[in-house]
Amino acid sequence: MLQTLDLEFTEEQKEIVNLSRQLAEKKIKPIRMKCDEEEHFPWEIVEELRKADLFGVYLPAEYGGLGGGNTELCLVTEEVAKVCGGIALCVAGTGLGTIPILLMGSEEQKKRWLPDLAGGKKLGAFAITEAEAGSDATALKTTAKKDGDHYILNGSKSFISNGEVAEIYIVFANANPAKGPRGITAFVVDKGTPGFTFGKKEQKMGIRANPTYELFFDNCRVPAANVLGGEGYGLFVAQATFDFSRPGVGAQAIGIAEGALDEAIHYIRVRKQFGQPIISFQAIQHMIADCATRIEAARSLLYNVNKGMDVVLKEAVSRSLASGKTVYQELRGLKPERLTKYSAMVKLFCSDVAMQVTTDCVQMCGGIGYMRDFPVEKYMRDAKVTQIYEGTSQMQRNEIAMMIIKEYATAAKAQAVAV
């Protein structure tokens, strides 16, 4: 296995890594190819993850978690993704559906939904994408009409990870189309709510062990008590969520890259051409060096950003428990500026590394690397989506540049005032 730099994780974090690694190697590795080929969602693995308490490593103990933060969630995701990026998505996808409740939920809402998510009793999903609203989330067409103490949802969602296996969905709908994006509102919708149904299951290139579905809402009555943050706060919910969730995609991407390189090196150490192992050729050694260096750089960025995020996130959680305010409100008090730039950098860099490394690993292995009965091509297929979901690489570059331009404009303005 590829040796990586000691990033000074705590003993508890190291235990999470070891537990996740053992589970992935012993339970997931033997079935990963079958799950990919048959598009089988492995409930048996979900049960193993539940028993190991790995779903709630990043959630406060007050809601059934282990009291960690982004770092712990990423450690689990990375280790599972080293073996199978698709199966890792059941953890990361549930995290994406849980973070909005942690950040924006009232105390009552957190107590209602977080314990089941922390224990893995229920999986989560995040539903914002529509047929005409992908990168431009403000273009969504799903509506939510107020009706007494309920909202009536009508519309559809596309490409939703954790598809019909989730139980708790974060659904975005416009409660006041006249206000445009300012009418977008986030709802927690429980599976089984009348009027909430599933459409087609998508046939995907990669992450095939995780089901991706269309969602339909036909006069679906959702209690007003299920609104997160308040009517019209939907974009704040989405933005805040992505600021903390995108490193999870980075962790999935890095795990995929590490797993691919490990498989490739095991093969090219024994495969011979021209009377010697492939790994002895300098051209191949240079590719190994580049892959390993990219992975090391990406992991360092990922966990350095997570460490900074966790400091402010844990403090905000602590203050929220004491004050009764939402975690998001406490975050804004502690750190008014968003963490968007760093979160986007992590997702962008890690996903690009994953695509480059897995492509190189297929190349190093030659013909066998292209075959479906050899795992390296699966890593390549799984890697691609990390450059797409939760914001494409192009959108990440837009956000990074926008934040940097804003920083310089603010600094110039402050300097002008000082003069």
C-alpha positions as CSV (number, residue, x, y, z in Angstrom):
1,M,0.0,0.0,0.0
2,L,1.2,3.5,-0.8
3,Q,2.9,5.1,2.1
4,T,1.8,8.7,2.8
5,L,3.1,11.5,5.0
6,D,2.1,11.4,8.7
7,L,-0.3,14.3,8.9
8,E,-0.4,14.1,12.7
9,F,-3.8,12.6,13.2
10,T,-5.0,12.0,16.7
11,E,-5.1,8.4,18.1
12,E,-8.9,8.3,17.7
13,Q,-8.6,9.4,14.1
14,K,-5.9,6.7,13.4
15,E,-8.3,4.2,14.9
16,I,-11.0,5.4,12.5
17,V,-8.6,4.9,9.6
18,N,-7.6,1.4,10.7
19,L,-11.2,0.3,11.3
20,S,-12.3,1.7,7.9
21,R,-9.4,0.1,6.1
22,Q,-10.0,-3.3,7.6
23,L,-13.7,-3.2,6.8
24,A,-12.9,-2.1,3.2
25,E,-10.3,-4.8,2.7
26,K,-12.2,-7.6,4.3
27,K,-15.8,-6.9,3.5
28,I,-15.9,-4.5,0.4
29,K,-13.0,-5.7,-1.7
30,P,-14.4,-9.2,-2.3
31,I,-17.8,-7.9,-3.6
32,R,-16.8,-4.6,-5.4
33,M,-16.6,-6.0,-8.9
34,K,-20.0,-7.7,-8.5
35,C,-21.6,-4.6,-7.1
36,D,-20.2,-2.6,-10.1
37,E,-21.2,-5.0,-12.7
38,E,-24.7,-5.7,-11.4
39,E,-25.3,-2.1,-10.1
40,H,-26.0,-3.7,-6.7
41,F,-26.3,-1.5,-3.7
42,P,-24.6,-3.4,-0.8
43,W,-26.9,-3.2,2.2
44,E,-24.7,-5.8,3.8
45,I,-21.9,-3.2,3.8
46,V,-24.2,-0.5,5.1
47,E,-24.9,-2.8,8.1
48,E,-21.1,-3.3,8.7
49,L,-20.6,0.5,8.6
50,R,-23.4,0.9,11.0
51,K,-22.0,-1.6,13.4
52,A,-18.6,0.1,13.3
53,D,-20.3,3.5,14.0
54,L,-18.7,5.0,10.9
55,F,-21.7,7.0,9.7
56,G,-21.6,9.5,12.5
57,V,-17.9,10.1,13.1
58,Y,-18.3,13.8,12.2
59,L,-21.5,14.6,14.1
60,P,-21.8,15.9,17.7
61,A,-22.2,13.3,20.5
62,E,-25.4,15.1,21.5
63,Y,-27.0,13.8,18.4
64,G,-25.5,10.3,18.4
65,G,-22.2,11.0,16.7
66,L,-18.6,10.5,17.8
67,G,-17.9,14.3,18.1
68,G,-15.5,14.6,15.2
69,G,-15.6,16.9,12.2
70,N,-14.9,17.0,8.5
71,T,-11.5,15.3,9.0
72,E,-13.2,12.2,10.4
73,L,-15.8,12.0,7.6
74,C,-13.0,12.4,5.0
75,L,-10.9,9.7,6.6
76,V,-13.7,7.1,6.4
77,T,-14.6,8.2,2.8
78,E,-10.9,8.0,1.7
79,E,-10.3,4.6,3.1
80,V,-13.5,3.1,1.6
81,A,-12.9,4.8,-1.7
82,K,-9.4,3.2,-1.9
83,V,-11.3,-0.1,-2.5
84,C,-14.6,1.2,-4.1
85,G,-15.5,4.8,-4.9
86,G,-19.1,3.8,-5.5
87,I,-19.6,2.1,-2.1
88,A,-17.9,5.0,-0.4
89,L,-20.7,7.2,-1.7
90,C,-23.2,5.7,0.7
91,V,-21.2,7.4,3.5
92,A,-20.3,10.6,1.6
93,G,-23.7,11.0,0.1
94,T,-25.4,10.6,3.5
95,G,-23.0,13.2,4.8
96,L,-24.1,15.6,2.0
97,G,-27.7,15.1,3.1
98,T,-26.8,15.5,6.8
99,I,-24.6,18.6,6.8
100,P,-27.6,20.9,5.9
101,I,-29.5,19.7,9.0
102,L,-26.4,20.1,11.2
103,L,-25.7,23.6,9.9
104,M,-29.1,25.1,9.4
105,G,-31.4,22.9,11.5
106,S,-33.2,24.1,14.7
107,E,-32.6,22.1,17.9
108,E,-35.8,20.3,17.3
109,Q,-34.9,19.4,13.7
110,K,-31.5,18.2,14.7
111,K,-32.9,16.0,17.4
112,R,-35.5,14.6,15.0
113,W,-33.2,13.6,12.2
114,L,-29.5,13.6,13.1
115,P,-29.5,10.5,15.5
116,D,-30.8,8.2,12.8
117,L,-28.3,9.6,10.3
118,A,-25.5,9.4,12.8
119,G,-26.3,5.7,13.5
120,G,-26.7,4.8,9.9
121,K,-30.3,3.7,10.6
122,K,-31.3,6.0,7.7
123,L,-29.3,7.2,4.8
124,G,-29.5,10.8,3.5
125,A,-29.6,12.4,0.1
126,F,-29.3,16.0,-1.3
127,A,-31.7,17.0,-4.1
128,I,-31.0,20.3,-5.9
129,T,-30.2,19.3,-9.5
130,E,-32.9,19.3,-12.1
131,A,-33.0,18.7,-15.9
132,E,-32.5,22.5,-16.5
133,A,-30.7,23.4,-13.3
134,G,-27.3,21.9,-12.8
135,S,-24.4,24.3,-12.4
136,D,-27.1,27.1,-12.4
137,A,-29.0,26.0,-9.4
138,T,-31.0,29.2,-9.4
139,A,-32.9,28.0,-12.5
140,L,-34.7,25.2,-10.6
141,K,-38.4,24.8,-11.5
142,T,-39.7,22.7,-8.5
143,T,-42.2,24.8,-6.6
144,A,-43.4,24.9,-3.0
145,K,-46.8,26.5,-2.4
146,K,-47.7,27.4,1.2
147,D,-50.9,25.8,2.4
148,G,-51.6,26.4,6.0
149,D,-48.9,24.7,8.1
150,H,-47.7,22.7,5.0
151,Y,-46.1,23.4,1.7
152,I,-47.2,21.6,-1.5
153,L,-44.2,20.5,-3.6
154,N,-44.4,20.0,-7.3
155,G,-41.6,19.2,-9.7
156,S,-38.7,16.8,-10.2
157,K,-35.0,16.3,-9.4
158,S,-32.3,14.6,-11.5
159,F,-29.1,12.6,-10.9
160,I,-29.7,12.2,-7.1
161,S,-27.1,10.0,-5.4
162,N,-28.3,7.5,-2.9
163,G,-31.5,7.5,-5.0
164,E,-34.2,5.4,-3.5
165,V,-32.1,3.9,-0.8
166,A,-32.1,7.1,1.3
167,E,-34.8,7.8,3.9
168,I,-34.1,11.5,4.5
169,Y,-33.9,14.0,1.5
170,I,-32.9,17.7,1.4
171,V,-35.1,19.0,-1.4
172,F,-34.8,22.5,-2.8
173,A,-38.0,24.2,-4.3
174,N,-39.0,27.8,-5.0
175,A,-41.7,28.9,-2.5
176,N,-42.0,32.3,-4.2
177,P,-41.1,32.3,-7.9
178,A,-41.8,36.0,-8.2
179,K,-38.7,36.6,-6.0
180,G,-36.5,34.4,-8.3
181,P,-33.6,32.9,-6.5
182,R,-34.6,34.6,-3.2
183,G,-37.7,32.3,-3.1
184,I,-35.7,29.1,-3.1
185,T,-36.3,27.1,0.1
186,A,-34.8,23.9,1.5
187,F,-37.0,21.2,2.9
188,V,-36.4,18.0,4.7
189,V,-38.6,15.4,3.0
190,D,-39.0,11.9,4.5
191,K,-39.2,8.9,2.2
192,G,-42.8,7.7,2.0
193,T,-44.3,11.1,2.1
194,P,-47.4,11.0,-0.1
195,G,-46.7,12.5,-3.5
196,F,-43.0,11.8,-3.4
197,T,-42.0,9.0,-5.9
198,F,-39.0,7.8,-7.8
199,G,-38.4,7.9,-11.6
200,K,-35.8,6.1,-13.6
201,K,-32.6,4.7,-12.2
202,E,-29.7,6.1,-14.2
203,Q,-27.3,3.9,-16.1
204,K,-23.9,5.3,-15.2
205,M,-20.2,5.1,-16.4
206,G,-18.9,4.8,-12.8
207,I,-19.9,4.6,-9.1
208,R,-22.4,2.0,-10.2
209,A,-22.7,0.5,-6.7
210,N,-24.6,3.6,-5.7
211,P,-28.1,4.2,-7.2
212,T,-28.7,7.5,-9.0
213,Y,-32.4,8.3,-9.5
214,E,-34.9,10.9,-10.6
215,L,-37.2,12.2,-7.9
216,F,-40.8,13.3,-8.5
217,F,-43.1,15.5,-6.4
218,D,-46.8,15.6,-7.3
219,N,-48.7,17.6,-4.8
220,C,-46.4,16.4,-2.1
221,R,-47.4,17.8,1.3
222,V,-44.4,18.7,3.5
223,P,-44.9,20.2,7.0
224,A,-43.7,23.8,7.3
225,A,-41.7,22.5,10.3
226,N,-39.5,20.8,7.8
227,V,-38.1,24.0,6.3
228,L,-34.4,24.5,6.9
229,G,-33.3,28.0,7.8
230,G,-36.6,29.7,6.8
231,E,-38.4,30.4,3.6
232,G,-36.2,31.9,1.0
233,Y,-33.0,30.7,2.6
234,G,-32.4,27.8,0.2
235,L,-29.4,29.2,-1.5
236,F,-27.7,29.9,1.9
237,V,-28.4,26.3,2.8
238,A,-26.8,25.0,-0.4
239,Q,-23.8,27.3,-0.3
240,A,-23.1,26.6,3.4
241,T,-23.4,22.9,2.8
242,F,-21.1,22.8,-0.2
243,D,-18.5,24.8,1.8
244,F,-18.2,21.8,4.1
245,S,-19.2,18.9,1.9
246,R,-16.8,19.4,-1.1
247,P,-13.8,18.1,0.8
248,G,-15.7,14.9,1.1
249,V,-15.6,14.6,-2.7
250,G,-11.9,15.4,-2.5
251,A,-11.5,12.5,-0.1
252,Q,-13.4,10.2,-2.3
253,A,-11.2,11.3,-5.3
254,I,-7.9,10.8,-3.4
255,G,-9.0,7.4,-2.2
256,I,-9.8,6.4,-5.7
257,A,-6.4,7.6,-6.9
258,E,-4.5,5.8,-4.1
259,G,-6.4,2.6,-4.8
260,A,-5.6,2.7,-8.5
261,L,-1.9,3.3,-8.0
262,D,-1.7,0.5,-5.5
263,E,-3.3,-2.0,-7.9
264,A,-1.2,-0.8,-10.8
265,I,2.1,-1.1,-8.8
266,H,1.2,-4.6,-7.7
267,Y,0.7,-5.6,-11.3
268,I,3.7,-3.9,-13.0
269,R,6.1,-5.3,-10.3
270,V,5.5,-8.8,-11.7
271,R,4.5,-8.2,-15.3
272,K,7.5,-8.5,-17.6
273,Q,8.3,-7.1,-21.0
274,F,11.6,-7.4,-22.8
275,G,12.7,-9.8,-20.2
276,Q,12.3,-7.5,-17.2
277,P,9.5,-6.2,-14.9
278,I,7.6,-3.2,-16.3
279,I,8.3,-1.2,-13.2
280,S,12.1,-1.2,-14.0
281,F,11.6,1.0,-17.0
282,Q,12.4,4.7,-16.4
283,A,9.3,5.9,-18.3
284,I,7.1,4.0,-16.0
285,Q,9.0,5.1,-12.9
286,H,8.5,8.7,-13.9
287,M,4.7,8.1,-14.1
288,I,4.8,6.5,-10.7
289,A,6.7,9.4,-9.2
290,D,4.2,11.9,-10.8
291,C,1.2,10.0,-9.5
292,A,2.5,9.6,-6.0
293,T,3.5,13.3,-5.8
294,R,0.1,14.4,-7.0
295,I,-1.6,12.2,-4.4
296,E,0.6,13.5,-1.6
297,A,0.0,17.1,-2.5
298,A,-3.7,16.5,-2.8
299,R,-3.9,14.8,0.6
300,S,-1.9,17.5,2.3
301,L,-4.3,20.2,0.9
302,L,-7.4,18.1,1.8
303,Y,-6.5,17.6,5.4
304,N,-4.9,21.0,6.0
305,V,-8.1,22.6,4.9
306,N,-10.2,20.2,7.0
307,K,-8.1,21.0,10.0
308,G,-8.9,24.7,9.6
309,M,-12.6,24.0,8.9
310,D,-12.9,21.8,12.0
311,V,-11.6,24.4,14.3
312,V,-14.3,26.9,13.4
313,L,-17.0,24.2,12.9
314,K,-16.5,22.5,16.3
315,E,-16.5,25.9,18.0
316,A,-19.7,26.9,16.3
317,V,-21.4,23.5,17.2
318,S,-20.3,24.1,20.9
319,R,-21.8,27.6,20.9
320,S,-24.9,26.4,19.2
321,L,-25.6,23.9,21.9
322,A,-25.2,26.6,24.5
323,S,-27.1,29.4,22.8
324,G,-29.9,27.5,20.9
325,K,-28.9,29.4,17.7
326,T,-28.2,27.4,14.6
327,V,-24.7,26.3,13.9
328,Y,-24.8,28.4,10.7
329,Q,-25.6,31.5,12.8
330,E,-22.7,30.8,15.1
331,L,-20.4,30.2,12.2
332,R,-21.2,33.6,10.7
333,G,-20.5,35.2,14.1
334,L,-17.1,33.4,14.3
335,K,-16.1,33.7,10.7
336,P,-18.2,36.0,8.6
337,E,-16.5,35.2,5.3
338,R,-17.3,31.8,3.7
339,L,-14.8,29.0,3.3
340,T,-15.8,28.6,-0.3
341,K,-12.3,29.3,-1.8
342,Y,-10.6,26.5,0.2
343,S,-13.4,24.0,-0.2
344,A,-13.5,24.6,-4.0
345,M,-9.7,24.3,-4.2
346,V,-9.8,20.9,-2.5
347,K,-12.5,19.5,-4.7
348,L,-10.9,20.9,-7.9
349,F,-7.4,19.7,-7.2
350,C,-8.2,16.3,-5.7
351,S,-10.7,15.4,-8.5
352,D,-8.2,16.5,-11.2
353,V,-5.5,14.4,-9.5
354,A,-7.8,11.4,-9.4
355,M,-8.6,11.6,-13.1
356,Q,-4.9,12.1,-14.0
357,V,-3.7,9.3,-11.7
358,T,-6.3,6.7,-12.7
359,T,-5.7,7.5,-16.4
360,D,-1.9,7.0,-15.9
361,C,-2.5,3.8,-14.0
362,V,-4.5,2.3,-16.9
363,Q,-1.7,3.4,-19.2
364,M,1.0,1.8,-17.1
365,C,-0.9,-1.5,-17.0
366,G,-1.3,-1.6,-20.8
367,G,-4.0,-3.8,-22.3
368,I,-5.0,-5.5,-19.0
369,G,-5.6,-2.0,-17.5
370,Y,-8.4,-1.6,-20.1
371,M,-10.1,-4.8,-19.3
372,R,-13.2,-5.1,-17.1
373,D,-11.9,-8.0,-15.1
374,F,-9.0,-5.9,-13.8
375,P,-9.9,-3.2,-11.2
376,V,-7.9,-0.3,-12.6
377,E,-10.4,0.7,-15.3
378,K,-13.1,0.8,-12.6
379,Y,-11.1,3.3,-10.7
380,M,-10.8,5.5,-13.8
381,R,-14.6,5.3,-14.4
382,D,-15.3,6.1,-10.8
383,A,-12.9,9.0,-10.8
384,K,-14.6,11.0,-13.5
385,V,-17.7,11.9,-11.6
386,T,-15.6,13.6,-8.9
387,Q,-14.9,16.3,-11.5
388,I,-18.7,16.8,-12.1
389,Y,-20.9,16.4,-9.0
390,E,-21.2,19.0,-6.3
391,G,-20.0,21.5,-8.8
392,T,-17.9,20.9,-12.0
393,S,-14.2,21.6,-12.0
394,Q,-15.0,24.7,-14.2
395,M,-17.5,26.0,-11.6
396,Q,-14.9,25.4,-8.9
397,R,-12.4,27.6,-10.8
398,N,-15.1,30.3,-11.2
399,E,-15.7,30.3,-7.4
400,I,-12.0,30.3,-6.5
401,A,-11.3,33.2,-8.9
402,M,-14.4,35.1,-7.7
403,M,-13.4,34.8,-4.0
404,I,-9.8,35.9,-4.8
405,I,-11.0,38.9,-6.8
406,K,-13.3,39.9,-3.9
407,E,-10.4,39.6,-1.4
408,Y,-8.2,41.9,-3.4
409,A,-11.1,44.4,-3.9
410,T,-11.8,44.4,-0.2
411,A,-8.1,44.9,0.6
412,A,-7.8,47.7,-1.9
413,K,-10.8,49.5,-0.5
414,A,-9.5,49.2,3.1
415,Q,-6.1,50.5,2.0
416,A,-7.8,53.5,0.3
417,V,-9.8,54.3,3.4
418,A,-6.6,54.1,5.5
419,V,-4.8,56.5,3.3
